[in-house]
Amino acid sequence: MSSKKNEKINLPLCATIGVFLALAVKIFIVDFYRVKGFSMEPAIKDGQSVAALKISYGLQNPFRPELLFCWKEPKAGDAILYMYQNYWVVKRCAAVPGTELSFEDDGQKHFLLAGAERIPLTSIQFHKLRTTKAVPKGYVLAIGDNYELSHDSRDYGFVPVKNVTARVILPFASAAIAKTR
């Protein structure tokens, strides 16, 4: 008789603990997002789901889209997640703090040179960024893989490292495409 009573008590307790553990995993460790838009093609297609490892760069603040504690900064080439204008955004970290930036202008086409990347710029983007010599400390340059359709750091500036809340795990087939880029 006492065995059945313990089972009844333990089942709700186990269910409650399970719910709290699942919630903690979702808030602090990993979450899933459906990507809308074409800015990360071909690596991530419109409507595709991706996993975001929230624990990659630090401990996320559960009440704000920023890190409480940062133990690692994004690396160039990482697909990152951050909030911009109340939307979660997935972009590629094109350059990290301290990366030297230079610019090419042949009169018709403009380019940003960041590390090994040669990133096309519109005339407006070129004139906005051309005096910047390096990625500022505490910031990253976040660019979409699809340069023509991406609204990114070329338009709204560098992204604070503390606001990069997760490293995005590319879908398996997309990871191979991203490496050949």
PEHU-V177169 format. One record per residue. N is the residue number from 1. SS is DSSP state (~ for helix, > for strand, _ for the rest). PHI is phi in radians with two decimals (NA if undefined). Layout:
# PEHU-V177169
n: <N | N>
ss: <SS | SS>
phi: <PHI | PHI>
This chain:
# PEHU-V177169
n: <1 | 2 | 3 | 4 | 5 | 6 | 7 | 8 | 9 | 10 | 11 | 12 | 13 | 14 | 15 | 16 | 17 | 18 | 19 | 20 | 21 | 22 | 23 | 24 | 25 | 26 | 27 | 28 | 29 | 30 | 31 | 32 | 33 | 34 | 35 | 36 | 37 | 38 | 39 | 40 | 41 | 42 | 43 | 44 | 45 | 46 | 47 | 48 | 49 | 50 | 51 | 52 | 53 | 54 | 55 | 56 | 57 | 58 | 59 | 60 | 61 | 62 | 63 | 64 | 65 | 66 | 67 | 68 | 69 | 70 | 71 | 72 | 73 | 74 | 75 | 76 | 77 | 78 | 79 | 80 | 81 | 82 | 83 | 84 | 85 | 86 | 87 | 88 | 89 | 90 | 91 | 92 | 93 | 94 | 95 | 96 | 97 | 98 | 99 | 100 | 101 | 102 | 103 | 104 | 105 | 106 | 107 | 108 | 109 | 110 | 111 | 112 | 113 | 114 | 115 | 116 | 117 | 118 | 119 | 120 | 121 | 122 | 123 | 124 | 125 | 126 | 127 | 128 | 129 | 130 | 131 | 132 | 133 | 134 | 135 | 136 | 137 | 138 | 139 | 140 | 141 | 142 | 143 | 144 | 145 | 146 | 147 | 148 | 149 | 150 | 151 | 152 | 153 | 154 | 155 | 156 | 157 | 158 | 159 | 160 | 161 | 162 | 163 | 164 | 165 | 166 | 167 | 168 | 169 | 170 | 171 | 172 | 173 | 174 | 175 | 176 | 177 | 178 | 179 | 180 | 181>
ss: <_ | ~ | ~ | ~ | ~ | ~ | ~ | ~ | ~ | ~ | ~ | ~ | ~ | ~ | ~ | ~ | ~ | ~ | ~ | ~ | ~ | ~ | ~ | ~ | ~ | ~ | ~ | ~ | ~ | > | > | > | > | > | _ | _ | _ | _ | _ | _ | _ | _ | _ | _ | _ | _ | _ | _ | > | > | > | > | > | _ | _ | _ | _ | > | > | > | _ | _ | _ | _ | _ | _ | > | > | > | > | _ | _ | _ | _ | _ | _ | _ | _ | > | > | > | > | > | > | _ | _ | > | > | > | > | > | > | > | > | > | _ | _ | _ | _ | > | > | > | > | > | > | _ | _ | _ | _ | > | > | > | > | > | _ | _ | > | > | > | > | > | _ | ~ | ~ | ~ | ~ | ~ | ~ | ~ | _ | _ | _ | _ | > | _ | _ | _ | _ | > | > | > | > | > | _ | _ | _ | _ | _ | _ | _ | _ | _ | ~ | ~ | ~ | ~ | _ | _ | > | > | ~ | ~ | ~ | > | > | > | > | > | > | _ | _ | ~ | ~ | ~ | ~ | ~ | ~ | ~ | ~ | ~ | _>
phi: <NA | -1.17 | -1.09 | -1.17 | -1.12 | -1.12 | -1.11 | -1.15 | -1.26 | -1.27 | -1.06 | -1.10 | -1.12 | -1.09 | -1.12 | -1.12 | -1.09 | -1.06 | -1.11 | -1.12 | -1.13 | -1.09 | -1.13 | -1.10 | -1.08 | -1.14 | -1.32 | -1.93 | -2.00 | -2.55 | -2.52 | -2.10 | -2.32 | -1.76 | -1.44 | -2.04 | 1.98 | -1.98 | -1.20 | -1.86 | -1.24 | -1.56 | -1.11 | -2.28 | -1.59 | -0.97 | 1.53 | -1.39 | -1.69 | -2.32 | -1.69 | -2.04 | -1.48 | -1.30 | -1.52 | -1.06 | -1.93 | 2.88 | -1.71 | -1.35 | -1.24 | -1.25 | -1.89 | -2.48 | -1.43 | -2.68 | -1.56 | -1.34 | -2.32 | -1.99 | -1.99 | -2.75 | -1.70 | -1.03 | -1.79 | -1.01 | 1.78 | -1.15 | -1.48 | -2.13 | -2.12 | -2.68 | -1.74 | -2.38 | 0.86 | 1.14 | -2.19 | -1.29 | -2.15 | -1.95 | -2.45 | -1.76 | -1.30 | -1.52 | -2.74 | -1.84 | -0.92 | 1.57 | -1.11 | -1.24 | -2.05 | -2.42 | -2.35 | -2.07 | -2.51 | -1.79 | 1.68 | -2.04 | -2.03 | -2.17 | -2.42 | -1.80 | -1.88 | -2.29 | 1.10 | -1.58 | -1.51 | -2.08 | -1.88 | -1.19 | -2.23 | -1.34 | -1.06 | -1.13 | -1.08 | -1.04 | -1.22 | -1.30 | -1.75 | -1.01 | -1.56 | -1.41 | -1.60 | -2.76 | -1.21 | -1.10 | -1.04 | 1.50 | -2.34 | -2.23 | -1.68 | -1.94 | -2.27 | -1.29 | -1.14 | -1.64 | -0.93 | -1.22 | -1.85 | -1.55 | -1.79 | -2.60 | -1.00 | -1.13 | -1.72 | -1.96 | 1.66 | -1.21 | -1.79 | -1.06 | -0.99 | -1.14 | -1.60 | -1.43 | -1.63 | -2.82 | -1.75 | -1.52 | -1.59 | -1.22 | -0.97 | -0.86 | -1.14 | -1.26 | -1.08 | -1.19 | -1.12 | -1.09 | -1.23 | -1.53 | -1.10>
